[in-house]
Amino acid sequence: MSLETRKIEFVQEFLNLQSEDIVSRLEKILRKEKKTSEKILEPMTIAEFNERIDKSESDFKNNRFKSSSELLAKYE
């Protein structure tokens, strides 16, 4: 199912909602997700990027990481 189709179906279901509480909760979720996505899209400087690489390499050398199997087990 395409993203456009999913959005249309979501809007149709949203328009049929009768609960003000559900509408309020969905509004809060939407606002929170928009703020989060805006933060994610902020570009980082080359210096910030290099700092992040250095920290990641240091974490790996000092065994401060989780394997993919550990992460997957957390969500099963």
C-alpha positions in Angstrom: 0.0 0.0 0.0 1.5 3.4 -1.0 2.0 6.2 1.5 -0.6 8.3 -0.3 -3.2 5.6 0.1 -2.4 5.1 3.7 -2.7 8.8 4.4 -6.1 9.0 2.7 -7.3 6.0 4.7 -6.0 7.5 7.9 -7.8 10.8 7.2 -11.0 9.1 6.4 -10.9 7.1 9.7 -9.9 10.3 11.5 -12.9 12.1 10.1 -15.2 9.4 11.4 -14.0 9.6 15.0 -16.6 10.7 17.5 -14.3 10.8 20.6 -12.8 14.2 21.4 -10.3 12.4 23.7 -8.9 10.3 20.8 -8.7 13.4 18.6 -6.8 15.2 21.3 -4.4 12.3 21.8 -3.8 12.1 18.0 -3.1 15.9 17.9 -0.5 15.5 20.7 1.2 12.7 18.9 1.3 14.6 15.6 2.8 17.7 17.3 5.4 15.6 19.1 6.4 13.7 16.0 6.6 16.9 14.0 9.0 18.4 16.6 11.1 15.2 16.6 11.3 15.0 12.8 12.3 18.7 12.6 15.2 18.1 15.1 16.3 15.0 13.1 16.6 17.0 9.9 18.8 19.7 11.3 22.2 19.3 9.6 25.3 18.9 11.7 28.6 20.6 11.2 31.7 18.7 10.0 33.1 19.1 13.5 30.0 17.6 15.1 30.1 14.7 12.6 33.7 14.0 13.4 33.1 14.2 17.2 30.3 11.7 16.8 32.6 9.4 14.8 35.3 9.7 17.4 32.8 8.9 20.2 31.4 5.9 18.4 34.9 4.5 17.8 35.8 5.0 21.4 32.6 3.4 22.6 33.3 0.4 20.4 36.9 0.0 21.6 35.7 0.2 25.2 33.0 -2.4 24.6 30.2 0.1 25.1 27.8 -1.1 22.5 25.0 -3.6 21.9 24.9 -6.2 19.2 22.0 -6.3 16.7 20.8 -9.6 18.3 20.7 -7.9 21.7 18.6 -5.1 20.3 16.3 -7.4 18.5 15.8 -9.5 21.6 14.7 -6.4 23.5 11.8 -5.9 21.1 10.6 -9.5 20.7 
